[in-house]
Amino acid sequence: MQSNERLSVAQLILRHRSNSLFAQAPQEENGRRTLSFAELFTATNFVAHYYRDLGLTPGDRVGLLVAQPVDFIIHFLGGISAGFWMAPLDPTLDYDALPSVDSHLASLDLTMVIADRPQAATSDLAWHDAPVGHRDDDLPSDLGGILLSSSGTTGTPKTMLLSQQQILTTATNIARHNQLGPADVGLNPLPLWHINAEVVAVLASLVAGSQLVLQRRFKRSDFWRLAGDVNATWINAVPAIVSHLSVLRDGESIPSGIRFIRSASAPLPADIIRNFESTITIPIIESYGMTEAASQICANPLQGVRKAGSVGLPVGVELQCLPFESDEVLGSKGEPHVGHIAIKGPSVISHYATDAHAHRFTDDGWLLTGDLGYLDDDGYVFLVGRIDDVINRSGEKIYPREIEEVILRVEGVVASAVIGLPHPTLGAVPLAFVELDAATDEQRHLICREIAHVLDASLGRSKRPTAIRVVDSFPRHATGKILRQPLRLGDVVVRHEELLS
């Protein structure tokens, strides 16, 4: 792969415009829609002029509410290449019905919204259509980038600006790490309004000059056939997708050209990785990232040692584990020294757009991620959970992931999440929630009893949950990450509960 340091989005598009194809999106109707690099060049130029004609100037903040994948890419890359801060918005939300939309858009301090739908009835912002056209003359800029806000599920939303150089630094690291080149074809079923798809799929493919296939949303039916039809060489996934793909259905076969599946967003239990690779025979490259680092922080090597249960080695960032309680000696009796994961580097933000979360930065410039973990002797990073999720049982720190991985060993368990249940004398005790592949109360009871047996055999008494609650499905983020706050608040329907001694 050619060196792309210091190139802007506009310069990358110009460099690759002689390549044959950039993106294609399978449609529900009328086959596939494709976009060549040459068409990307003229289409993004059209967008740049369109935005300028609307009165925007480089540095303005633009909301992007476009559901069609190819149109999204044209406006996303076109806006960034012309120096605007593009704020992708979730097109699956009903913006007319949500009372929180106004405050969310206001927190982003947008100048206008570019959308493929009519203006939301409650919005005072200017909304404009998202046309696609072609112009040869460009308006390149190295200003702008991506404007994103966290969901706020764990507190006050965090708003951040990621510059062109930050997102392209990460995209270049990803392309190099995964050895992407013009012959590669990525298959992305993840939402384009999320940092993962924007950087890992779109921008890394742009850096590499390679092709990208976009699913508007993941569909398990005919997924492997689609991967074969488009000659996919790698898949951008999350643990929920890996789980769905782990069992072949009748008549399915695995395309021979797929080099790897990249998994992010949430940790993959080691047993699931081993079982997947032994049956599906495609390597899983587990990674770890966050929006504040323009996506990727760590990844397992494509070539070399991949450690199941580890998110791999730092890629392009500095990483260390800091004690998260200064008065406590972490790690004892041979256990790893768990600490607060802190990062810094050229792709990592140095501050948020507001001062609300300034405490997450140390005086010497490290960003505290909120994740707990440790490094082994080879420098591989292992995550044990979020600081907010640690269960303090009479002073003993219990990490939910350790319990969840034991539960996931049991046949019939689809997903698991453990939270702390307040206790009048102990402070908190573990409480387990599970999704099961079970249709009747008797089946649920039998699986729960097997879970209890495995927990008894695998964990000390203090780490065993006091109960197992069965839910039909977990509340999840768009990327598949389980949302724990609704579990803590009781905002889920419990189908069955098994009390454990």
C-alpha positions in Angstrom: 0.0 0.0 0.0 1.3 3.4 -0.9 2.1 6.0 1.8 -0.8 8.3 2.5 0.6 10.5 5.3 -0.6 14.1 5.3 -3.0 13.5 2.4 -6.5 15.0 2.8 -9.7 13.3 1.9 -9.9 15.3 -1.3 -6.3 14.3 -2.2 -7.0 10.6 -1.6 -10.1 10.7 -3.8 -8.0 12.4 -6.5 -5.2 9.9 -6.2 -7.5 6.9 -6.7 -9.9 8.2 -9.3 -8.4 5.9 -11.9 -9.3 2.9 -9.9 -12.3 1.0 -11.2 -14.8 0.7 -8.3 -15.0 2.2 -4.8 -18.4 1.3 -3.3 -21.5 -0.8 -4.1 -24.6 -1.2 -2.2 -27.0 -4.2 -2.6 -30.5 -2.9 -2.9 -33.8 -4.4 -2.0 -34.8 -3.6 -5.6 -33.1 -3.1 -9.0 -29.9 -4.9 -8.3 -26.9 -3.1 -6.9 -25.9 0.6 -7.0 -22.2 1.2 -7.7 -19.9 4.1 -7.3 -16.5 4.2 -9.1 -13.6 6.3 -7.8 -14.0 8.5 -10.9 -17.6 9.1 -10.0 -16.7 9.6 -6.4 -14.3 12.4 -7.5 -17.0 14.3 -9.5 -19.8 13.6 -7.0 -17.9 14.9 -4.0 -17.0 18.0 -6.0 -20.7 18.6 -6.7 -21.4 18.3 -3.0 -18.6 20.8 -2.1 -20.1 23.4 -4.5 -23.6 22.6 -3.4 -22.7 23.3 0.3 -20.9 26.5 -0.6 -23.9 27.6 -2.6 -26.1 27.1 0.5 -23.9 29.6 2.3 -21.7 27.3 4.2 -18.1 28.1 4.8 -15.3 25.7 5.8 -15.4 25.0 9.5 -19.2 25.0 9.7 -21.0 22.0 11.3 -23.4 20.0 9.1 -25.8 17.4 10.2 -26.1 14.4 7.8 -29.3 12.5 7.8 -29.1 10.2 4.7 -30.2 6.6 4.7 -29.1 5.4 1.3 -25.6 4.1 1.7 -24.0 5.4 -1.6 -25.6 8.9 -1.2 -24.4 8.9 2.4 -20.8 8.3 1.4 -20.9 11.0 -1.3 -22.2 13.6 1.1 -20.0 12.4 4.0 -16.8 12.4 2.0 -17.8 15.4 -0.1 -18.5 17.5 3.0 -15.3 16.6 4.7 -13.2 17.1 1.6 -14.5 20.7 1.4 -13.6 21.4 5.0 -16.9 20.9 6.9 -17.5 19.1 10.2 -19.9 16.4 9.2 -22.2 15.1 12.0 -23.8 11.8 10.8 -27.3 11.3 12.4 -29.2 8.0 12.9 -31.6 7.6 10.0 -33.6 4.9 11.8 -34.9 7.3 14.3 -38.3 9.1 13.9 -37.1 12.7 14.2 -40.6 14.0 14.2 -41.7 11.9 17.2 -38.6 12.2 19.5 -38.8 15.1 22.0 -35.0 14.8 22.6 -34.1 15.6 19.0 -34.1 19.3 19.4 -31.7 19.2 22.4 -29.5 16.7 20.6 -29.2 18.8 17.5 -28.6 21.9 19.6 -25.8 20.2 21.5 -24.0 19.6 18.2 -24.3 23.4 17.4 -25.1 22.6 13.7 -25.5 25.2 11.0 -27.9 23.1 9.0 -29.0 19.6 8.2 -28.6 17.8 4.9 -31.3 15.1 4.7 -33.1 12.8 2.4 -36.4 13.4 4.2 -38.6 16.5 5.0 -37.6 18.7 7.9 -38.5 17.5 11.4 -41.6 19.4 12.5 -39.9 20.5 15.8 -36.6 21.6 14.3 -35.7 25.2 14.0 -32.6 24.4 11.9 -32.4 24.8 8.2 -32.9 21.4 6.4 -31.8 20.9 2.8 -32.1 18.1 0.3 -29.2 15.7 -0.3 -28.9 15.8 -4.1 -26.2 13.9 -6.1 -24.6 15.4 -9.2 -21.3 15.7 -10.9 -18.7 18.5 -11.4 -15.1 18.3 -12.5 -13.8 21.3 -10.5 -13.0 20.6 -6.9 -12.8 22.8 -3.7 -10.4 20.9 -1.6 -9.6 21.7 2.1 -7.7 20.1 4.9 -10.1 21.6 7.5 -13.1 19.8 9.0 -13.7 16.2 9.9 -16.3 14.3 11.8 -18.5 15.7 14.6 -19.9 13.0 16.9 -21.8 12.7 20.2 -22.0 9.7 22.4 -25.4 8.3 23.2 -25.3 9.5 26.8 -26.4 6.1 28.1 -23.8 6.3 30.9 -24.3 10.0 31.7 -24.0 13.3 30.0 -23.4 12.9 26.2 -19.8 13.6 25.1 -19.4 15.7 22.0 -16.2 15.6 20.1 -14.5 16.8 16.9 -12.2 14.4 15.0 -10.1 16.3 12.4 -9.3 15.0 8.9 -5.8 14.1 10.0 -7.0 12.2 13.1 -9.5 10.0 11.2 -7.1 9.5 8.3 -4.3 8.5 10.7 -6.5 5.8 12.1 -7.8 4.7 8.7 -4.2 4.4 7.5 -3.2 2.3 10.5 -6.2 0.0 9.9 -5.4 -0.4 6.2 -1.8 -1.2 6.9 -2.6 -3.5 9.8 -5.0 -5.5 7.7 -2.8 -5.3 4.6 -5.6 -3.8 2.5 -4.9 -3.0 -1.1 -6.7 -2.3 -4.4 -7.5 -6.0 -4.8 -9.5 -6.1 -1.6 -13.3 -6.0 -1.2 -14.7 -5.2 2.2 -18.2 -6.1 3.2 -19.7 -3.7 5.8 -23.1 -4.5 7.4 -22.6 -1.9 10.2 -24.4 1.5 10.4 -22.7 4.2 8.5 -23.6 6.9 11.0 -21.3 5.2 13.6 -17.5 5.8 13.8 -16.6 2.2 13.2 -18.1 2.0 9.7 -17.0 5.6 8.8 -13.3 5.0 9.6 -12.8 1.2 9.5 -14.8 0.6 6.4 -15.2 3.8 4.4 -12.0 5.7 5.1 -9.7 2.7 5.4 -11.0 1.5 2.0 -10.4 4.9 0.6 -6.8 5.0 1.9 -6.2 1.6 0.4 -7.9 2.3 -2.9 -10.0 -0.8 -2.4 -13.6 -1.7 -2.9 -16.3 -1.7 -0.3 -19.7 -3.3 -0.3 -22.4 -1.7 2.0 -25.3 -3.5 3.5 -27.9 -1.0 4.9 -28.3 -3.3 7.8 -27.1 -6.8 8.6 -29.3 -9.6 7.2 -28.4 -13.2 8.2 -30.3 -14.7 5.3 -28.1 -15.1 2.2 -25.2 -13.3 3.9 -22.6 -15.9 2.8 -24.0 -15.9 -0.7 -23.7 -12.1 -0.9 -20.1 -12.3 0.4 -19.3 -14.8 -2.4 -21.1 -12.9 -5.1 -19.1 -9.7 -4.4 -15.8 -11.6 -3.9 -15.4 -10.2 -0.4 -12.0 -10.5 1.1 -12.8 -9.2 4.6 -15.9 -8.5 6.7 -16.4 -5.6 9.2 -18.4 -7.1 12.1 -19.3 -6.9 15.7 -19.8 -9.8 18.2 -23.5 -10.1 17.6 -22.9 -10.6 13.9 -20.1 -13.2 14.5 -22.6 -15.1 16.7 -25.2 -15.1 14.0 -22.6 -16.4 11.5 -21.2 -19.1 13.7 -23.6 -21.8 12.5 -24.0 -22.6 8.8 -27.5 -23.1 7.6 -28.6 -25.7 5.1 -27.1 -25.2 1.7 -24.6 -22.5 2.9 -20.9 -22.6 2.2 -18.1 -20.3 3.1 -16.5 -18.3 0.2 -12.9 -19.2 -0.2 -11.6 -15.6 -0.7 -12.4 -14.2 2.8 -9.1 -13.4 4.6 -10.5 -12.4 7.9 -13.4 -11.0 9.9 -12.7 -7.9 12.0 -14.7 -7.7 15.2 -15.1 -4.6 17.3 -17.6 -2.7 19.6 -17.7 -5.3 22.4 -15.4 -8.1 23.7 -15.7 -11.5 22.1 -15.4 -14.4 24.6 -12.4 -16.6 24.0 -14.5 -19.8 23.6 -16.7 -18.2 20.9 -13.6 -17.2 18.9 -12.1 -20.7 19.1 -15.4 -22.4 18.2 -16.0 -20.0 15.3 -12.5 -20.4 13.8 -12.7 -24.2 14.1 -16.1 -24.5 12.4 -16.2 -21.5 10.0 -12.4 -21.5 9.5 -12.1 -17.7 9.0 -9.7 -15.9 11.3 -11.3 -13.4 13.6 -9.3 -10.2 14.2 -10.6 -8.9 17.5 -10.0 -5.2 18.1 -10.8 -2.5 20.6 -11.6 1.2 19.9 -13.6 4.2 20.9 -14.9 7.3 19.2 -12.3 9.5 21.1 -9.5 7.7 19.3 -11.2 7.9 15.8 -12.1 4.2 16.2 -9.3 1.7 16.6 -7.0 1.5 19.6 -5.8 -2.1 19.6 -6.1 -5.1 17.3 -4.8 -8.6 17.1 -2.2 -9.1 14.4 -3.3 -10.4 11.0 -0.1 -12.4 10.8 1.4 -13.8 14.0 0.0 -14.6 17.4 -3.7 -13.8 18.0 -4.6 -14.3 21.6 -8.2 -15.3 22.2 -9.7 -13.1 24.9 -7.3 -10.3 24.1 -8.1 -7.2 22.0 -4.5 -7.4 20.7 -1.7 -4.9 20.7 -1.9 -1.0 20.5 -1.9 0.2 16.9 -0.7 3.8 16.4 -1.4 4.9 20.0 0.4 4.8 23.4 -1.5 2.8 26.0 -0.9 2.2 29.7 -2.9 0.9 32.7 -3.2 3.3 35.6 -4.4 2.4 39.1 -8.1 3.3 39.3 -8.1 3.5 43.1 -5.0 5.1 44.5 -5.4 3.6 47.9 -5.7 0.0 46.6 -3.0 -2.4 45.5 -4.4 -4.0 42.3 -3.7 -7.7 41.6 -2.6 -10.3 44.1 -2.0 -14.0 44.4 -0.8 -14.3 40.8 -3.8 -12.3 39.4 -3.0 -9.7 36.7 -2.7 -6.1 37.8 -5.9 -4.6 36.5 -5.9 -0.8 35.9 -7.6 2.0 34.1 -6.8 1.9 30.4 -5.3 5.3 29.4 -4.3 6.3 25.8 -2.8 9.2 23.9 -1.5 9.7 20.4 -2.1 11.6 17.1 -5.5 10.1 16.5 -6.7 10.7 20.1 -8.7 13.8 21.0 -7.0 16.2 23.5 -10.3 17.6 24.8 -14.1 17.4 24.3 -16.2 20.1 22.6 -17.4 21.2 26.0 -15.8 21.2 29.5 -18.2 18.7 30.9 -15.8 15.8 30.7 -12.4 17.5 31.2 -11.7 15.2 34.2 -11.1 12.3 31.8 -7.8 13.8 30.8 -4.7 13.6 33.1 -2.4 16.6 33.6 0.2 15.0 31.3 -2.3 14.4 28.4 -3.6 10.8 28.8 -7.2 10.1 28.1 -8.9 7.9 30.6 -11.1 5.5 28.6 -13.3 4.3 31.3 -12.2 0.7 30.5 -10.4 -1.6 33.0 -7.9 -4.1 31.8 -4.3 -5.4 32.0 -1.3 -6.1 29.7 0.4 -9.5 29.6 4.1 -10.0 29.3 3.9 -9.7 25.5 2.1 -6.4 25.7 -1.3 -7.8 24.6 -4.3 -5.9 26.1 -7.0 -7.8 28.0 -10.2 -5.9 29.0 -12.2 -6.9 32.1 -15.0 -4.4 32.0 -16.0 -0.8 32.4 -15.3 1.1 35.6 -19.0 1.9 35.9 -19.8 -1.9 35.7 -17.4 -3.1 38.4 -19.3 -4.8 41.2 -18.0 -3.9 44.7 -19.0 -6.8 47.0 -17.8 -6.0 50.5 -14.7 -4.4 49.1 -14.0 -7.2 46.6 -13.9 -6.0 43.0 -15.9 -8.3 40.7 -15.6 -7.9 36.9 -18.8 -8.9 35.0 -16.9 -10.1 31.9 -15.4 -13.0 33.9 -18.8 -14.2 34.9 -20.4 -13.6 31.5 -17.7 -15.7 29.7 -18.5 -18.7 32.0 -22.2 -18.4 31.3 -21.6 -18.2 27.5 -20.0 -21.7 27.7 -23.4 -23.2 28.3 -25.2 -24.6 25.2 -28.4 -22.6 24.6 -27.1 -19.3 25.9 -27.2 -16.7 23.2 -26.0 -13.7 25.1 -25.3 -12.7 28.7 -24.9 -9.5 30.8 -24.0 -9.3 34.5 -24.8 -6.2 36.6 -24.4 -5.3 40.3 -27.6 -5.7 42.4 -27.7 -3.4 45.4 -27.4 -5.3 48.7 -28.1 -3.9 52.2 -25.0 -5.3 53.9 -22.7 -6.4 51.1 -23.0 -3.3 49.0 -23.7 -5.1 45.7 -23.9 -8.7 44.4 -23.8 -10.1 40.9 -27.1 -10.5 39.0 -27.0 -12.3 35.6 -29.3 -11.7 32.6 -29.3 -14.1 29.7 -30.9 -14.5 26.2 -31.6 -18.2 25.6 -32.3 -20.4 22.6 -35.4 -21.8 24.4 -39.1 -21.6 23.7 -40.7 -23.0 26.9 -40.4 -22.4 30.7 -39.1 -26.0 31.1 -36.3 -25.4 28.6 -35.4 -22.1 30.3 -35.3 -23.9 33.7 -33.0 -26.6 32.4 -30.6 -24.2 30.8 -30.5 -22.0 33.9 -29.8 -25.1 36.1 -26.9 -26.0 33.8 -25.6 -22.4 34.0 -25.7 -22.7 37.8 -23.8 -25.9 37.7 -21.1 -24.4 35.4 -20.8 -21.3 37.6 -20.4 -23.4 40.8 -17.6 -25.4 39.1 -15.8 -22.4 37.7 -16.1 -19.4 40.1 -15.6 -18.7 43.7 -18.7 -18.2 45.8 -18.5 -14.4 46.0 -18.5 -14.1 42.1 -21.5 -16.3 41.6 -24.7 -14.4 40.7 -27.6 -14.5 43.2 -30.1 -15.1 40.3 -30.4 -15.6 36.6 -33.0 -13.6 34.8 -34.1 -14.7 31.3 -35.0 -11.9 28.8 -36.4 -12.3 25.2 -33.7 -9.9 23.9 -31.3 -7.4 25.3 -31.6 -3.7 24.6 -28.7 -3.0 22.3 -26.8 -0.1 20.6 -27.0 -0.1 16.8 -23.6 -1.8 16.7 -24.9 -4.7 18.8 -23.4 -3.6 22.2 -25.7 -4.6 25.1 -27.0 -1.6 27.0 -26.8 -2.2 30.8 -28.6 0.8 32.1 -32.1 -0.6 31.2 -31.2 -3.8 33.1 -30.3 -1.7 36.1 -33.5 0.3 35.9 -35.7 -2.8 35.3 -36.7 -1.6 31.8 -36.7 -5.2 30.4 -39.3 -7.9 30.4 -38.1 -10.9 32.4 -39.5 -14.2 31.2 -38.0 -16.5 33.8 -36.0 -16.1 37.0 -33.9 -18.7 38.6 -32.7 -18.0 42.2 -29.3 -19.4 43.0 -28.1 -20.5 46.4 
